[in-house]
Amino acid sequence: MPSGPEHYRTAEELIAGVEQYGDDFTPEGLTAQIAIAQVHAMLALAAATALGTNGGPDEDWREWRRIAGCVKPCEPRREAAK
């Protein structure tokens, strides 16, 4: 099963294909391509939301930063000690 960052990248690639080759698609094919990209984007959003609510492994944070093109390193949010 793809990870959240992999879903994000797939959505980007599908939309890039629409932007580059949109005139080559049939109307049905174009609609399907956009719908599939939308599903991948929503799955990426769900994964990112889940990661943001429970911390998650550091490698997940690194992969999200890499896939999103972050240049400046940032630290995952940690719960403050009570």
C-alpha positions in Angstrom: 0.0 0.0 0.0 1.4 3.4 -0.9 2.5 5.8 1.9 1.1 9.3 2.3 4.0 10.9 0.5 3.7 8.3 -2.3 0.0 9.3 -2.7 1.1 12.9 -2.8 3.7 12.3 -5.5 1.2 10.2 -7.6 -1.4 13.0 -7.4 1.3 15.5 -8.6 2.3 13.3 -11.5 -1.2 12.7 -12.6 -2.0 16.4 -12.6 1.2 17.2 -14.4 0.2 14.7 -17.1 -3.2 16.5 -17.4 -1.4 19.9 -17.7 1.1 18.6 -20.3 -1.1 16.2 -22.3 -4.6 17.5 -21.5 -5.5 18.0 -25.2 -4.6 14.4 -25.9 -7.2 13.0 -23.5 -10.8 12.2 -24.4 -13.3 14.0 -22.2 -13.9 10.8 -20.3 -10.2 10.1 -19.9 -9.5 13.6 -18.7 -12.3 13.3 -16.1 -11.0 9.9 -14.9 -7.4 11.2 -14.7 -8.4 14.1 -12.6 -10.6 11.9 -10.4 -7.8 9.5 -9.7 -5.5 12.3 -8.9 -8.1 13.7 -6.5 -8.3 10.3 -4.7 -4.5 10.2 -4.3 -4.5 13.7 -3.0 -7.2 12.9 -0.4 -5.4 9.8 0.7 -2.2 11.9 1.1 -4.2 14.5 3.1 -5.6 11.8 5.4 -2.1 10.4 6.0 -0.6 13.8 6.7 -3.5 14.6 9.1 -3.0 11.4 11.0 0.7 11.9 11.2 0.1 15.5 12.6 -2.2 14.3 15.3 -0.1 11.5 16.8 3.5 12.4 16.1 4.4 9.4 14.0 7.9 7.9 13.3 10.6 10.4 12.4 11.2 8.7 9.1 7.6 9.6 8.1 8.3 13.2 8.9 11.5 13.1 6.9 9.7 11.6 3.9 7.0 14.3 4.0 9.6 17.1 4.1 11.4 15.5 1.2 8.4 15.0 -1.0 7.0 18.5 -0.2 10.4 20.0 -1.2 11.2 21.5 2.2 14.7 23.0 2.1 15.0 24.1 5.7 14.8 21.3 8.2 12.0 21.4 10.6 11.2 19.3 13.6 8.0 17.3 14.1 5.7 18.8 16.7 6.1 17.1 20.1 3.6 17.2 22.9 4.8 19.5 25.8 5.6 17.7 29.0 2.9 18.2 31.6 
